[in-house]
């Protein structure tokens, strides 16, 4: 399964990553940047007085493969 990984800088310049599953895998740069800018403008994620997703930095698709070692 692919995930959309969006990287932001917080108010304190810490790197913050927002990962979404079950996303459209054909999104282009323009659509993702637009979505990330909307997330940043909404300022709805706050922790200890710091907005977590303040400035969009990058985005990419990631894919994780699970390999079973054993089953009981």
N, C-alpha and C positions, 0 to 999 in steps of 0.2 A: 504494500500500500504506500502510495506517495503522500507526502505531507508538504504543505506550503510553509516554509520557514521565513518569517519576516523579522529582520533585525532592526532594532531602533536604538537610539541613545536616550537615556533618561534625563531628567532635569539636571542630575549631578554627573552627567557624561558617563554613566555606567552603561555597558552594553546589555540590552534586554532582548530576548528572543520570544516571539509569539509564534507557536506552531499550530496549524490547523489541519485536521484530517478531513478526508472525503471532499476534497476541493476539485474544482474544474482544473484539469491538467493542461488546458490550452489557453490559459490566461497570458496576455502579452504584457510587456513592460509598462505600457501606459495604464492599463487597468489595475495592475498591482500597485503602482505608484499612487494612483488616485485613491485606492482603498486605504493604503497606508497613511496618506495625508489626512483622510477622513478620520481614521482611528486616532491620529495624533491630535487633530483639532477637537475631537470630542472630550479628550482629557478625562476619560471615565475609569482609568486604572490608576489608583493612587495607593501608595504604601508608605507609612511613616512620613506623611507630608510631601512625598516626592511623586511626581507624575512619571510613571514607568515608561510610557511609549511617547516620547516627546518629539523626536526627530527621526524620520525614516533614514536608514542607512543602506540596506540591501535586502534582496529577497531571492530565494531559490527553492527548487523542489528537492526534497530528500526522499530516499527510499530505504526502508529498513527490511532486511531479510532475517527471519528467524529460522534457525536450524536446530532441530530437536537432537539432543544428545542421548537421552533415554526416556522411556515411559514406564511407569510402574504398573 
